């Protein structure tokens, strides 16, 4: 039996491929830059803002 070393990076890639999905959208450059700057000023992550908006939509749909 061959003793293979555990490949953490491969495990993480495989896990992400199986368990994660991306949401993509395109907006005018000026709008995106304003959003990035607003997040920076508020010291919040863009992904957190998007996640909260998505969760709010899910919650509203489930009422």
PDB file of N, CA, C, O and CB in Angstrom:
ATOM      1  N   UNK A   1       0.842  -1.178   0.000  1.00  0.00           N
ATOM      2  CA  UNK A   1       0.000   0.000   0.000  1.00  0.00           C
ATOM      3  C   UNK A   1       0.888   1.243   0.000  1.00  0.00           C
ATOM      4  O   UNK A   1       1.792   1.374   0.826  1.00  0.00           O
ATOM      5  CB  UNK A   1      -0.958  -0.003   1.219  1.00  0.00           C
ATOM      6  N   UNK A   2       0.623   2.139  -0.924  1.00  0.00           N
ATOM      7  CA  UNK A   2       1.425   3.350  -1.068  1.00  0.00           C
ATOM      8  C   UNK A   2       1.000   4.378  -0.027  1.00  0.00           C
ATOM      9  O   UNK A   2      -0.192   4.614   0.174  1.00  0.00           O
ATOM     10  CB  UNK A   2       1.290   3.932  -2.493  1.00  0.00           C
ATOM     11  N   UNK A   3       1.972   4.983   0.626  1.00  0.00           N
ATOM     12  CA  UNK A   3       1.701   5.983   1.661  1.00  0.00           C
ATOM     13  C   UNK A   3       1.814   7.372   1.043  1.00  0.00           C
ATOM     14  O   UNK A   3       2.912   7.910   0.904  1.00  0.00           O
ATOM     15  CB  UNK A   3       2.683   5.829   2.868  1.00  0.00           C
ATOM     16  N   UNK A   4       0.663   7.953   0.670  1.00  0.00           N
ATOM     17  CA  UNK A   4       0.657   9.275   0.050  1.00  0.00           C
ATOM     18  C   UNK A   4       0.534  10.354   1.110  1.00  0.00           C
ATOM     19  O   UNK A   4      -0.196  10.208   2.091  1.00  0.00           O
ATOM     20  CB  UNK A   4      -0.486   9.393  -0.966  1.00  0.00           C
ATOM     21  N   UNK A   5       1.259  11.436   0.893  1.00  0.00           N
ATOM     22  CA  UNK A   5       1.175  12.585   1.795  1.00  0.00           C
ATOM     23  C   UNK A   5      -0.141  13.322   1.523  1.00  0.00           C
ATOM     24  O   UNK A   5      -0.543  13.480   0.370  1.00  0.00           O
ATOM     25  CB  UNK A   5       2.408  13.545   1.608  1.00  0.00           C
ATOM     26  N   UNK A   6      -0.802  13.768   2.583  1.00  0.00           N
ATOM     27  CA  UNK A   6      -2.057  14.504   2.464  1.00  0.00           C
ATOM     28  C   UNK A   6      -1.795  15.829   1.763  1.00  0.00           C
ATOM     29  O   UNK A   6      -0.910  16.584   2.166  1.00  0.00           O
ATOM     30  CB  UNK A   6      -2.702  14.736   3.857  1.00  0.00           C
ATOM     31  N   UNK A   7      -2.560  16.113   0.718  1.00  0.00           N
ATOM     32  CA  UNK A   7      -2.424  17.348  -0.055  1.00  0.00           C
ATOM     33  C   UNK A   7      -3.535  18.314   0.365  1.00  0.00           C
ATOM     34  O   UNK A   7      -4.647  18.249  -0.159  1.00  0.00           O
ATOM     35  CB  UNK A   7      -2.483  17.059  -1.597  1.00  0.00           C
ATOM     36  N   UNK A   8      -3.236  19.198   1.296  1.00  0.00           N
ATOM     37  CA  UNK A   8      -4.209  20.137   1.846  1.00  0.00           C
ATOM     38  C   UNK A   8      -4.793  21.036   0.763  1.00  0.00           C
ATOM     39  O   UNK A   8      -6.003  21.263   0.735  1.00  0.00           O
ATOM     40  CB  UNK A   8      -3.564  20.987   2.934  1.00  0.00           C
ATOM     41  N   UNK A   9      -3.954  21.544  -0.121  1.00  0.00           N
ATOM     42  CA  UNK A   9      -4.419  22.450  -1.173  1.00  0.00           C
ATOM     43  C   UNK A   9      -5.413  21.739  -2.090  1.00  0.00           C
ATOM     44  O   UNK A   9      -6.445  22.310  -2.442  1.00  0.00           O
ATOM     45  CB  UNK A   9      -3.226  22.986  -1.993  1.00  0.00           C
ATOM     46  N   UNK A  10      -5.113  20.506  -2.477  1.00  0.00           N
ATOM     47  CA  UNK A  10      -6.021  19.745  -3.333  1.00  0.00           C
ATOM     48  C   UNK A  10      -7.332  19.464  -2.607  1.00  0.00           C
ATOM     49  O   UNK A  10      -8.407  19.570  -3.197  1.00  0.00           O
ATOM     50  CB  UNK A  10      -5.365  18.426  -3.778  1.00  0.00           C
ATOM     51  N   UNK A  11      -7.245  19.107  -1.331  1.00  0.00           N
ATOM     52  CA  UNK A  11      -8.445  18.856  -0.545  1.00  0.00           C
ATOM     53  C   UNK A  11      -9.335  20.095  -0.523  1.00  0.00           C
ATOM     54  O   UNK A  11     -10.548  19.992  -0.704  1.00  0.00           O
ATOM     55  CB  UNK A  11      -8.076  18.435   0.888  1.00  0.00           C
ATOM     56  N   UNK A  12      -8.733  21.273  -0.301  1.00  0.00           N
ATOM     57  CA  UNK A  12      -9.501  22.521  -0.239  1.00  0.00           C
ATOM     58  C   UNK A  12     -10.121  22.861  -1.596  1.00  0.00           C
ATOM     59  O   UNK A  12     -11.273  23.291  -1.659  1.00  0.00           O
ATOM     60  CB  UNK A  12      -8.603  23.675   0.231  1.00  0.00           C
ATOM     61  N   UNK A  13      -9.370  22.672  -2.673  1.00  0.00           N
ATOM     62  CA  UNK A  13      -9.908  22.918  -4.022  1.00  0.00           C
ATOM     63  C   UNK A  13     -11.094  22.001  -4.299  1.00  0.00           C
ATOM     64  O   UNK A  13     -12.131  22.445  -4.790  1.00  0.00           O
ATOM     65  CB  UNK A  13      -8.812  22.708  -5.097  1.00  0.00           C
ATOM     66  N   UNK A  14     -10.934  20.727  -3.984  1.00  0.00           N
ATOM     67  CA  UNK A  14     -12.006  19.757  -4.218  1.00  0.00           C
ATOM     68  C   UNK A  14     -13.232  20.087  -3.372  1.00  0.00           C
ATOM     69  O   UNK A  14     -14.362  20.004  -3.853  1.00  0.00           O
ATOM     70  CB  UNK A  14     -11.519  18.332  -3.910  1.00  0.00           C
ATOM     71  N   UNK A  15     -13.009  20.464  -2.100  1.00  0.00           N
ATOM     72  CA  UNK A  15     -14.122  20.819  -1.224  1.00  0.00           C
ATOM     73  C   UNK A  15     -14.861  22.035  -1.764  1.00  0.00           C
ATOM     74  O   UNK A  15     -16.091  22.042  -1.818  1.00  0.00           O
ATOM     75  CB  UNK A  15     -13.621  21.091   0.202  1.00  0.00           C
ATOM     76  N   UNK A  16     -14.114  23.070  -2.166  1.00  0.00           N
ATOM     77  CA  UNK A  16     -14.739  24.272  -2.702  1.00  0.00           C
ATOM     78  C   UNK A  16     -15.512  23.982  -3.976  1.00  0.00           C
ATOM     79  O   UNK A  16     -16.609  24.503  -4.172  1.00  0.00           O
ATOM     80  CB  UNK A  16     -13.692  25.334  -2.965  1.00  0.00           C
ATOM     81  N   UNK A  17     -14.947  23.156  -4.837  1.00  0.00           N
ATOM     82  CA  UNK A  17     -15.609  22.805  -6.095  1.00  0.00           C
ATOM     83  C   UNK A  17     -16.947  22.121  -5.828  1.00  0.00           C
ATOM     84  O   UNK A  17     -17.919  22.344  -6.549  1.00  0.00           O
ATOM     85  CB  UNK A  17     -14.705  21.891  -6.945  1.00  0.00           C
ATOM     86  N   UNK A  18     -16.993  21.292  -4.791  1.00  0.00           N
ATOM     87  CA  UNK A  18     -18.198  20.537  -4.472  1.00  0.00           C
ATOM     88  C   UNK A  18     -19.217  21.331  -3.644  1.00  0.00           C
ATOM     89  O   UNK A  18     -20.419  21.086  -3.746  1.00  0.00           O
ATOM     90  CB  UNK A  18     -17.819  19.286  -3.733  1.00  0.00           C
ATOM     91  N   UNK A  19     -18.749  22.273  -2.831  1.00  0.00           N
ATOM     92  CA  UNK A  19     -19.618  22.920  -1.848  1.00  0.00           C
ATOM     93  C   UNK A  19     -19.844  24.419  -2.039  1.00  0.00           C
ATOM     94  O   UNK A  19     -20.661  25.005  -1.329  1.00  0.00           O
ATOM     95  CB  UNK A  19     -19.058  22.704  -0.512  1.00  0.00           C
ATOM     96  N   UNK A  20     -19.159  25.039  -2.956  1.00  0.00           N
ATOM     97  CA  UNK A  20     -19.260  26.493  -3.116  1.00  0.00           C
ATOM     98  C   UNK A  20     -19.694  26.839  -4.541  1.00  0.00           C
ATOM     99  O   UNK A  20     -19.413  26.103  -5.487  1.00  0.00           O
ATOM    100  CB  UNK A  20     -17.908  27.174  -2.784  1.00  0.00           C
ATOM    101  N   UNK A  21     -20.379  27.965  -4.673  1.00  0.00           N
ATOM    102  CA  UNK A  21     -20.751  28.503  -5.984  1.00  0.00           C
ATOM    103  C   UNK A  21     -20.483  29.995  -5.969  1.00  0.00           C
ATOM    104  O   UNK A  21     -20.466  30.622  -4.911  1.00  0.00           O
ATOM    105  CB  UNK A  21     -22.250  28.204  -6.329  1.00  0.00           C
ATOM    106  N   UNK A  22     -20.276  30.557  -7.145  1.00  0.00           N
ATOM    107  CA  UNK A  22     -20.049  31.991  -7.274  1.00  0.00           C
ATOM    108  C   UNK A  22     -21.297  32.671  -7.812  1.00  0.00           C
ATOM    109  O   UNK A  22     -22.072  32.092  -8.573  1.00  0.00           O
ATOM    110  CB  UNK A  22     -18.848  32.272  -8.189  1.00  0.00           C
ATOM    111  N   UNK A  23     -21.465  33.912  -7.394  1.00  0.00           N
ATOM    112  CA  UNK A  23     -22.511  34.762  -7.932  1.00  0.00           C
ATOM    113  C   UNK A  23     -21.778  35.888  -8.656  1.00  0.00           C
ATOM    114  O   UNK A  23     -20.982  36.608  -8.055  1.00  0.00           O
ATOM    115  CB  UNK A  23     -23.497  35.307  -6.797  1.00  0.00           C
ATOM    116  N   UNK A  24     -22.052  36.031  -9.937  1.00  0.00           N
ATOM    117  CA  UNK A  24     -21.355  37.052 -10.722  1.00  0.00           C
ATOM    118  C   UNK A  24     -22.351  38.051 -11.281  1.00  0.00           C
ATOM    119  O   UNK A  24     -23.471  37.710 -11.662  1.00  0.00           O
ATOM    120  CB  UNK A  24     -20.545  36.410 -11.863  1.00  0.00           C
ATOM    121  N   UNK A  25     -21.904  39.290 -11.316  1.00  0.00           N
ATOM    122  CA  UNK A  25     -22.731  40.352 -11.886  1.00  0.00           C
ATOM    123  C   UNK A  25     -21.813  41.431 -12.427  1.00  0.00           C
ATOM    124  O   UNK A  25     -20.708  41.630 -11.922  1.00  0.00           O
ATOM    125  CB  UNK A  25     -23.720  40.938 -10.830  1.00  0.00           C
ATOM    126  N   UNK A  26     -22.269  42.119 -13.443  1.00  0.00           N
ATOM    127  CA  UNK A  26     -21.508  43.218 -14.027  1.00  0.00           C
ATOM    128  C   UNK A  26     -22.316  44.503 -13.945  1.00  0.00           C
ATOM    129  O   UNK A  26     -23.510  44.529 -14.245  1.00  0.00           O
ATOM    130  CB  UNK A  26     -21.127  42.909 -15.491  1.00  0.00           C
ATOM    131  N   UNK A  27     -21.647  45.555 -13.538  1.00  0.00           N
ATOM    132  CA  UNK A  27     -22.265  46.869 -13.426  1.00  0.00           C
ATOM    133  C   UNK A  27     -21.323  47.896 -14.021  1.00  0.00           C
ATOM    134  O   UNK A  27     -20.152  47.611 -14.269  1.00  0.00           O
ATOM    135  CB  UNK A  27     -22.603  47.211 -11.949  1.00  0.00           C
ATOM    136  N   UNK A  28     -21.841  49.094 -14.247  1.00  0.00           N
ATOM    137  CA  UNK A  28     -21.003  50.160 -14.784  1.00  0.00           C
ATOM    138  C   UNK A  28     -19.825  50.399 -13.850  1.00  0.00           C
ATOM    139  O   UNK A  28     -19.953  50.313 -12.628  1.00  0.00           O
ATOM    140  CB  UNK A  28     -21.819  51.461 -14.980  1.00  0.00           C
ATOM    141  N   UNK A  29     -18.682  50.701 -14.445  1.00  0.00           N
ATOM    142  CA  UNK A  29     -17.436  50.866 -13.693  1.00  0.00           C
ATOM    143  C   UNK A  29     -17.569  51.903 -12.578  1.00  0.00           C
ATOM    144  O   UNK A  29     -17.083  51.683 -11.469  1.00  0.00           O
ATOM    145  CB  UNK A  29     -16.308  51.266 -14.634  1.00  0.00           C
ATOM    146  N   UNK A  30     -18.215  53.015 -12.861  1.00  0.00           N
ATOM    147  CA  UNK A  30     -18.354  54.077 -11.863  1.00  0.00           C
ATOM    148  C   UNK A  30     -19.141  53.583 -10.650  1.00  0.00           C
ATOM    149  O   UNK A  30     -18.784  53.889  -9.513  1.00  0.00           O
ATOM    150  CB  UNK A  30     -19.046  55.307 -12.478  1.00  0.00           C
ATOM    151  N   UNK A  31     -20.204  52.822 -10.887  1.00  0.00           N
ATOM    152  CA  UNK A  31     -21.025  52.275  -9.809  1.00  0.00           C
ATOM    153  C   UNK A  31     -20.210  51.327  -8.936  1.00  0.00           C
ATOM    154  O   UNK A  31     -20.292  51.379  -7.709  1.00  0.00           O
ATOM    155  CB  UNK A  31     -22.249  51.547 -10.382  1.00  0.00           C
ATOM    156  N   UNK A  32     -19.427  50.465  -9.571  1.00  0.00           N
ATOM    157  CA  UNK A  32     -18.599  49.495  -8.848  1.00  0.00           C
ATOM    158  C   UNK A  32     -17.540  50.225  -8.016  1.00  0.00           C
ATOM    159  O   UNK A  32     -17.296  49.856  -6.867  1.00  0.00           O
ATOM    160  CB  UNK A  32     -17.924  48.505  -9.838  1.00  0.00           C
ATOM    161  N   UNK A  33     -16.923  51.237  -8.575  1.00  0.00           N
ATOM    162  CA  UNK A  33     -15.910  51.994  -7.843  1.00  0.00           C
ATOM    163  C   UNK A  33     -16.525  52.703  -6.638  1.00  0.00           C
ATOM    164  O   UNK A  33     -15.919  52.754  -5.568  1.00  0.00           O
ATOM    165  CB  UNK A  33     -15.231  53.015  -8.770  1.00  0.00           C
ATOM    166  N   UNK A  34     -17.726  53.247  -6.813  1.00  0.00           N
ATOM    167  CA  UNK A  34     -18.423  53.882  -5.687  1.00  0.00           C
ATOM    168  C   UNK A  34     -18.697  52.866  -4.582  1.00  0.00           C
ATOM    169  O   UNK A  34     -18.526  53.164  -3.400  1.00  0.00           O
ATOM    170  CB  UNK A  34     -19.744  54.523  -6.159  1.00  0.00           C
ATOM    171  N   UNK A  35     -19.120  51.677  -4.970  1.00  0.00           N
ATOM    172  CA  UNK A  35     -19.390  50.615  -4.003  1.00  0.00           C
ATOM    173  C   UNK A  35     -18.119  50.229  -3.251  1.00  0.00           C
ATOM    174  O   UNK A  35     -18.134  50.093  -2.027  1.00  0.00           O
ATOM    175  CB  UNK A  35     -19.984  49.386  -4.707  1.00  0.00           C
ATOM    176  N   UNK A  36     -17.023  50.053  -3.982  1.00  0.00           N
ATOM    177  CA  UNK A  36     -15.753  49.686  -3.350  1.00  0.00           C
ATOM    178  C   UNK A  36     -15.310  50.755  -2.357  1.00  0.00           C
ATOM    179  O   UNK A  36     -14.876  50.446  -1.248  1.00  0.00           O
ATOM    180  CB  UNK A  36     -14.665  49.472  -4.413  1.00  0.00           C
ATOM    181  N   UNK A  37     -15.424  52.009  -2.769  1.00  0.00           N
ATOM    182  CA  UNK A  37     -15.030  53.119  -1.894  1.00  0.00           C
ATOM    183  C   UNK A  37     -15.937  53.194  -0.665  1.00  0.00           C
ATOM    184  O   UNK A  37     -15.457  53.444   0.441  1.00  0.00           O
ATOM    185  CB  UNK A  37     -15.072  54.453  -2.665  1.00  0.00           C
ATOM    186  N   UNK A  38     -17.229  52.982  -0.845  1.00  0.00           N
ATOM    187  CA  UNK A  38     -18.163  53.010   0.277  1.00  0.00           C
ATOM    188  C   UNK A  38     -17.814  51.907   1.283  1.00  0.00           C
ATOM    189  O   UNK A  38     -17.817  52.144   2.491  1.00  0.00           O
ATOM    190  CB  UNK A  38     -19.620  52.846  -0.224  1.00  0.00           C
ATOM    191  N   UNK A  39     -17.517  50.721   0.792  1.00  0.00           N
ATOM    192  CA  UNK A  39     -17.135  49.615   1.673  1.00  0.00           C
ATOM    193  C   UNK A  39     -15.851  49.953   2.421  1.00  0.00           C
ATOM    194  O   UNK A  39     -15.728  49.685   3.616  1.00  0.00           O
ATOM    195  CB  UNK A  39     -16.956  48.312   0.866  1.00  0.00           C
ATOM    196  N   UNK A  40     -14.906  50.539   1.713  1.00  0.00           N
ATOM    197  CA  UNK A  40     -13.632  50.914   2.329  1.00  0.00           C
ATOM    198  C   UNK A  40     -13.858  51.950   3.433  1.00  0.00           C
ATOM    199  O   UNK A  40     -13.303  51.823   4.525  1.00  0.00           O
ATOM    200  CB  UNK A  40     -12.655  51.467   1.264  1.00  0.00           C
ATOM    201  N   UNK A  41     -14.671  52.973   3.154  1.00  0.00           N
ATOM    202  CA  UNK A  41     -14.974  54.003   4.152  1.00  0.00           C
ATOM    203  C   UNK A  41     -15.655  53.419   5.378  1.00  0.00           C
ATOM    204  O   UNK A  41     -15.382  53.830   6.506  1.00  0.00           O
ATOM    205  CB  UNK A  41     -15.853  55.082   3.544  1.00  0.00           C
ATOM    206  N   UNK A  42     -16.546  52.455   5.151  1.00  0.00           N
ATOM    207  CA  UNK A  42     -17.296  51.833   6.240  1.00  0.00           C
ATOM    208  C   UNK A  42     -16.538  50.678   6.894  1.00  0.00           C
ATOM    209  O   UNK A  42     -16.996  50.093   7.875  1.00  0.00           O
ATOM    210  CB  UNK A  42     -18.627  51.336   5.725  1.00  0.00           C
ATOM    211  N   UNK A  43     -15.370  50.364   6.332  1.00  0.00           N
ATOM    212  CA  UNK A  43     -14.517  49.284   6.830  1.00  0.00           C
ATOM    213  C   UNK A  43     -15.275  47.955   6.881  1.00  0.00           C
ATOM    214  O   UNK A  43     -15.238  47.241   7.883  1.00  0.00           O
ATOM    215  CB  UNK A  43     -13.976  49.634   8.224  1.00  0.00           C
ATOM    216  N   UNK A  44     -15.966  47.638   5.774  1.00  0.00           N
ATOM    217  CA  UNK A  44     -16.690  46.377   5.650  1.00  0.00           C
ATOM    218  C   UNK A  44     -16.268  45.687   4.354  1.00  0.00           C
ATOM    219  O   UNK A  44     -15.861  46.335   3.389  1.00  0.00           O
ATOM    220  CB  UNK A  44     -18.232  46.610   5.681  1.00  0.00           C
ATOM    221  N   UNK A  45     -16.373  44.390   4.355  1.00  0.00           N
ATOM    222  CA  UNK A  45     -16.010  43.614   3.168  1.00  0.00           C
ATOM    223  C   UNK A  45     -17.154  43.645   2.163  1.00  0.00           C
ATOM    224  O   UNK A  45     -18.327  43.607   2.533  1.00  0.00           O
ATOM    225  CB  UNK A  45     -15.662  42.152   3.549  1.00  0.00           C
ATOM    226  N   UNK A  46     -16.792  43.714   0.888  1.00  0.00           N
ATOM    227  CA  UNK A  46     -17.791  43.671  -0.179  1.00  0.00           C
ATOM    228  C   UNK A  46     -18.608  42.381  -0.078  1.00  0.00           C
ATOM    229  O   UNK A  46     -19.828  42.392  -0.245  1.00  0.00           O
ATOM    230  CB  UNK A  46     -17.113  43.776  -1.571  1.00  0.00           C
ATOM    231  N   UNK A  47     -17.928  41.284   0.196  1.00  0.00           N
ATOM    232  CA  UNK A  47     -18.615  39.994   0.279  1.00  0.00           C
ATOM    233  C   UNK A  47     -19.629  39.972   1.419  1.00  0.00           C
ATOM    234  O   UNK A  47     -20.673  39.333   1.301  1.00  0.00           O
ATOM    235  CB  UNK A  47     -17.600  38.865   0.465  1.00  0.00           C
ATOM    236  N   UNK A  48     -19.336  40.661   2.518  1.00  0.00           N
ATOM    237  CA  UNK A  48     -20.288  40.719   3.632  1.00  0.00           C
ATOM    238  C   UNK A  48     -21.550  41.476   3.248  1.00  0.00           C
ATOM    239  O   UNK A  48     -22.654  41.078   3.619  1.00  0.00           O
ATOM    240  CB  UNK A  48     -19.642  41.376   4.849  1.00  0.00           C
ATOM    241  N   UNK A  49     -21.386  42.578   2.497  1.00  0.00           N
ATOM    242  CA  UNK A  49     -22.541  43.362   2.054  1.00  0.00           C
ATOM    243  C   UNK A  49     -23.413  42.516   1.128  1.00  0.00           C
ATOM    244  O   UNK A  49     -24.637  42.499   1.256  1.00  0.00           O
ATOM    245  CB  UNK A  49     -22.085  44.664   1.335  1.00  0.00           C
ATOM    246  N   UNK A  50     -22.778  41.824   0.206  1.00  0.00           N
ATOM    247  CA  UNK A  50     -23.509  40.993  -0.756  1.00  0.00           C
ATOM    248  C   UNK A  50     -24.202  39.836  -0.041  1.00  0.00           C
ATOM    249  O   UNK A  50     -25.355  39.524  -0.336  1.00  0.00           O
ATOM    250  CB  UNK A  50     -22.556  40.452  -1.847  1.00  0.00           C
ATOM    251  N   UNK A  51     -23.497  39.197   0.905  1.00  0.00           N
ATOM    252  CA  UNK A  51     -24.075  38.078   1.655  1.00  0.00           C
ATOM    253  C   UNK A  51     -25.309  38.537   2.431  1.00  0.00           C
ATOM    254  O   UNK A  51     -26.327  37.844   2.439  1.00  0.00           O
ATOM    255  CB  UNK A  51     -23.030  37.470   2.620  1.00  0.00           C
ATOM    256  N   UNK A  52     -25.227  39.695   3.082  1.00  0.00           N
ATOM    257  CA  UNK A  52     -26.366  40.210   3.852  1.00  0.00           C
ATOM    258  C   UNK A  52     -27.551  40.521   2.941  1.00  0.00           C
ATOM    259  O   UNK A  52     -28.696  40.243   3.297  1.00  0.00           O
ATOM    260  CB  UNK A  52     -25.959  41.470   4.632  1.00  0.00           C
ATOM    261  N   UNK A  53     -27.284  41.092   1.777  1.00  0.00           N
ATOM    262  CA  UNK A  53     -28.367  41.386   0.827  1.00  0.00           C
ATOM    263  C   UNK A  53     -29.013  40.093   0.342  1.00  0.00           C
ATOM    264  O   UNK A  53     -30.235  40.020   0.212  1.00  0.00           O
ATOM    265  CB  UNK A  53     -27.834  42.200  -0.377  1.00  0.00           C
ATOM    266  N   UNK A  54     -28.205  39.080   0.077  1.00  0.00           N
ATOM    267  CA  UNK A  54     -28.735  37.795  -0.361  1.00  0.00           C
ATOM    268  C   UNK A  54     -29.575  37.153   0.742  1.00  0.00           C
ATOM    269  O   UNK A  54     -30.654  36.626   0.473  1.00  0.00           O
ATOM    270  CB  UNK A  54     -27.593  36.858  -0.775  1.00  0.00           C
ATOM    271  N   UNK A  55     -29.085  37.195   1.980  1.00  0.00           N
ATOM    272  CA  UNK A  55     -29.816  36.603   3.096  1.00  0.00           C
ATOM    273  C   UNK A  55     -31.126  37.338   3.338  1.00  0.00           C
ATOM    274  O   UNK A  55     -32.144  36.712   3.635  1.00  0.00           O
ATOM    275  CB  UNK A  55     -28.960  36.618   4.365  1.00  0.00           C
ATOM    276  N   UNK A  56     -31.109  38.661   3.214  1.00  0.00           N
ATOM    277  CA  UNK A  56     -32.332  39.454   3.387  1.00  0.00           C
ATOM    278  C   UNK A  56     -33.381  39.052   2.344  1.00  0.00           C
ATOM    279  O   UNK A  56     -34.566  38.939   2.659  1.00  0.00           O
ATOM    280  CB  UNK A  56     -32.017  40.972   3.277  1.00  0.00           C
ATOM    281  N   UNK A  57     -32.943  38.840   1.118  1.00  0.00           N
ATOM    282  CA  UNK A  57     -33.843  38.431   0.046  1.00  0.00           C
ATOM    283  C   UNK A  57     -34.430  37.046   0.329  1.00  0.00           C
ATOM    284  O   UNK A  57     -35.625  36.819   0.138  1.00  0.00           O
ATOM    285  CB  UNK A  57     -33.104  38.431  -1.302  1.00  0.00           C
ATOM    286  N   UNK A  58     -33.585  36.133   0.782  1.00  0.00           N
ATOM    287  CA  UNK A  58     -34.046  34.785   1.132  1.00  0.00           C
ATOM    288  C   UNK A  58     -35.069  34.852   2.260  1.00  0.00           C
ATOM    289  O   UNK A  58     -36.117  34.209   2.207  1.00  0.00           O
ATOM    290  CB  UNK A  58     -32.854  33.889   1.542  1.00  0.00           C
ATOM    291  N   UNK A  59     -34.740  35.650   3.290  1.00  0.00           N
ATOM    292  CA  UNK A  59     -35.652  35.781   4.435  1.00  0.00           C
ATOM    293  C   UNK A  59     -37.009  36.350   4.004  1.00  0.00           C
ATOM    294  O   UNK A  59     -38.053  35.869   4.443  1.00  0.00           O
ATOM    295  CB  UNK A  59     -35.025  36.682   5.518  1.00  0.00           C
ATOM    296  N   UNK A  60     -36.991  37.359   3.156  1.00  0.00           N
ATOM    297  CA  UNK A  60     -38.248  37.953   2.677  1.00  0.00           C
ATOM    298  C   UNK A  60     -39.071  36.950   1.877  1.00  0.00           C
ATOM    299  O   UNK A  60     -40.297  36.918   1.984  1.00  0.00           O
ATOM    300  CB  UNK A  60     -37.960  39.188   1.817  1.00  0.00           C
ATOM    301  N   UNK A  61     -38.400  36.141   1.084  1.00  0.00           N
ATOM    302  CA  UNK A  61     -39.089  35.152   0.263  1.00  0.00           C
ATOM    303  C   UNK A  61     -39.697  34.040   1.116  1.00  0.00           C
ATOM    304  O   UNK A  61     -40.677  33.410   0.717  1.00  0.00           O
ATOM    305  CB  UNK A  61     -38.128  34.557  -0.761  1.00  0.00           C
ATOM    306  N   UNK A  62     -39.122  33.806   2.272  1.00  0.00           N
ATOM    307  CA  UNK A  62     -39.584  32.720   3.148  1.00  0.00           C
ATOM    308  C   UNK A  62     -40.645  33.156   4.140  1.00  0.00           C
ATOM    309  O   UNK A  62     -41.102  32.340   4.940  1.00  0.00           O
ATOM    310  CB  UNK A  62     -38.422  32.141   3.898  1.00  0.00           C
ATOM    311  N   UNK A  63     -41.050  34.415   4.115  1.00  0.00           N
ATOM    312  CA  UNK A  63     -42.087  34.904   5.046  1.00  0.00           C
ATOM    313  C   UNK A  63     -43.458  34.464   4.595  1.00  0.00           C
ATOM    314  O   UNK A  63     -44.453  34.778   5.249  1.00  0.00           O
ATOM    315  CB  UNK A  63     -42.045  36.437   5.162  1.00  0.00           C
TER     316      UNK A  63
END
